[in-house]
């Protein structure tokens, strides 16, 4: 899903959750750190692993060890895009 540059990520998060397959842990970046979005993830039976924003007064549970997996997946897609650019 592609949104405009002036649209917050957490507003599109609800629509993305509708397409989410069954999972145990949902990794997201700081743009998806909203209470409503976290509640929706928990209602679907998954645990949100989203780093808290710097301005949060109450920091939610977050595992940097598990978050590294998300970074590895992002790097993989970046590499795939590089090879696509070479092929075309």
N, C-alpha and C positions, 0 to 999 in steps of 0.2 A: 504494500500500500504506500503510495507516494502522496505526501501532503505538502502544502506550501511552506516556504521557509519561515513564515510568521505564525505558523500554527504550532502549538505545544504538542509534544509527543503523547502526553497522557490523554489528550482528547481523542486521538485515534486509537488509543489502546483498547477501549471497549469493543470497537469493531474488530480489532485483531484477535481479541480473546474468543470471539465467535468462531474463528477458524482454527483455533488451537486444538491439536489432537490431545489425547490423554497423556499426561506427563506427571512426574512426581515433583520436579523442581522447575520453576520458570526463571530463567536468567534475563535480566533487563538492565539497561543503563540508567543513569540518574534521571534522565528525561521521563521515565515511567514511574518515578517515585511519588505516588499519590495515594492517599488513604483509600479512596474509592476503588482504584485499580487493584490495590493489594487485597481488598475485601473480595472483589470479584474473582481473583485468582484463587483465593482460599476456598470460596464457595464451589469452585470447579474441582476441588480436591488436590490442588497443587500447592507447593510452598514457594512463595515469591522470594527470590534471592536477588534483590535490587539494592545497590549501595545507596545509603541515605544522602540526601542533599545536605550541603553545608549549613543551610539555615534551619534545619529541623531541630526542634527543641527536644523531641524524644526520638532517639535513634532506634530503628527497627533492627531485628536480627538479620545479620548479613555474614556470609562466609566468603572471605577473599579466596580461599583455596578452591571452592567450587566455582567461583566467578572466573577463574583462569581458564576453565573449559570454554566459556563464552568467547574469550579473547582468541583462543585457538581456532574456533569456528570462524570468527570474523577474518582472521588472517588467511584461512583456507579459501574463503570466498574472494578475498582480495587477490590471491595468487591465481585463482581460476579466471578472474577478470583480466589479469595481465596476459594469460595465455590466449584468451579470446581476442584480445587486441592484436596479438602477434599473428593469429590465424586469419584475421580479416584484414 
